[in-house]
Amino acid sequence: MKLKTLASLSWILLCSGPLASWAAKNIPGPDRQSGYSMMSAEIQAMQDDPSLNPATFSVEDGRSIWSEKVGPHDKACAACHGQSGKSMQGVATQFPKVMHGKLQTLEGQINQCRISHQDLPPFEYESKELLALTAFVATQSKGMPIRIQLNKSNQADFDAGKLWFYQRMGQLNLSCAQCHEDRAGLKLGGSVIPQAHPTAYPIYRLEWQSLGSLERRLRNCMSGVRAKPFEYGSQEMAQLELYLMWRARGMPLETPGVRP
């Protein structure tokens, strides 16, 4: 039997029969776990030690981009926000957030700054440059608690993101919640199913052999259930990310993380 067929069968078996009755919805604060806690000691050591973490190269690339004078005004990010990037401490813990009437992810806001203040076209999503700059900015908040707050400006987007999390989709007719709430801690394909707390993005996955965004991971999941993935930078992506970050509120940011 081909591996893809086995994978599809695993999804179907996981979501039917006796296991389907087991649930752990609305995981309480003390029981929330980062995917880090499920990693092997070797991968944890790789994430913890910058000299072993392969994402360190991207963070340093981001530091260079931060200080690089570009565009018609010969302007760097550092011109507004300081050379060290320390002014960004705590910023990544608050995104996605509404900026000028639009829900923005951290990547989206970086691109908006590039357009508005450097008079340059936005970086492409999943480009080396955008991932590196996002990782550099997010690393300034490493260890700080995620601080998503709900208010009138983001409530509608939050409600939509929650809907996306619980809505079944694709040919396999599965929702995010069916794996990452109902069956978190069980195994799929030999790997423990995490609770899907986005505490470490951008993240270096050994499977990818590169750094990747939360949106890339979400698109992988959507493809896995045979659904049409949301577009990079779409409102739907931002809404789902908002809900996921709210679920992880209070948990420390780990960027840049390492996963299998």
Salt bridges, closest charged atoms under 4 A:
GLU60 OE1 - ARG63 NE 3.14
ASP61 OD2 - LYS128 NZ 3.92
ASP119 OD2 - HIS73 NE2 2.50
GLU181 OE2 - ARG247 NE 3.51
ASP182 OD1 - LYS25 NZ 3.45
ASP182 OD2 - ARG183 NH1 3.99
GLU207 OE1 - ARG205 NH2 3.54
GLU254 OE1 - ARG259 NH2 3.41
